[in-house]
């Protein structure tokens, strides 16, 4: 994705996820404190991502609003 420099949390998420688009979508919902070691940072990021996904699924239950899925990989195009 081009056009602007990623903010700190977006950059950390992009490095972790290896996907800038996902990182930009998740960043407003994630808090990553400064001063963590690399291992602590990775653990914290994993927990934050899980929390955001759980919150999104719980908010979706009983509602009709769509949820945009921006991850994944098409497997049918990868076959033989």
N, C-alpha and C positions, 0 to 999 in steps of 0.2 A: 504494500500500500504506500503510495507516495502522496506528498502534498504538505506534510507538516512533521515536525519533530515530535516523537512520542514523549509523553510525560513520564515521570519516574515509575509510577505504578504500572502504566501501560508497557514500559520497557521491560520491567521485571516479569510481567505476565507473558509478554511476547517471547522473552528468552526461555521461560519455563514451558510455554505451550508450543513454541515454534510456529506461531500464527498471529500476525499483527491484528487481523480483523477480529479474531476471538478476544484478544487482549483488550482492544479498544472497547468492545461491547461489555466486557466484564469489569473493567477498571472502575467505573462509577460505583460499583457495588462491593468493592474490595478495599480493605485497609491493610497495608503492609507497613509495620513500624520500621523506623530506621535503626541501624546499629546491630542487626542480627548477623550471626555468622551465616555462611553460605548454606550449611546444613539446616540451620534453624529457619532461614528464609525459605528454602524449598519446602520444608514441612509446613510452615505457616501458609505458604501459597497454596499447597495442596488442600489444606483444611479450609481455606477461604473459598476455593473453587467448589469444593463439595458443599459448603454451606450455601453458596449462591444458587447452586443447582437444586438443592433441597428446597430452599425458599421459593424458587420459581415453580417447582412442581406442586408444592403445597398451596401456593397462590392460585394455581391453575385449577385445582380440584373444585368442581361445582360451578365453574365459569365457562363462558364461551369465547373469551378473548384468545386470539391466536398467540402462540409462542414461536418466535423465529429461531430456527435451528441453523447455526452457522458453522458447525463442525462436521466431522465425518469424512468419509471417503467413499466414492462410488466403487463398488467391487465388480459390478458387471462389465465395466470398461477395462478392468485389469486382467481379465481372463484371456488365456491362451492365444 
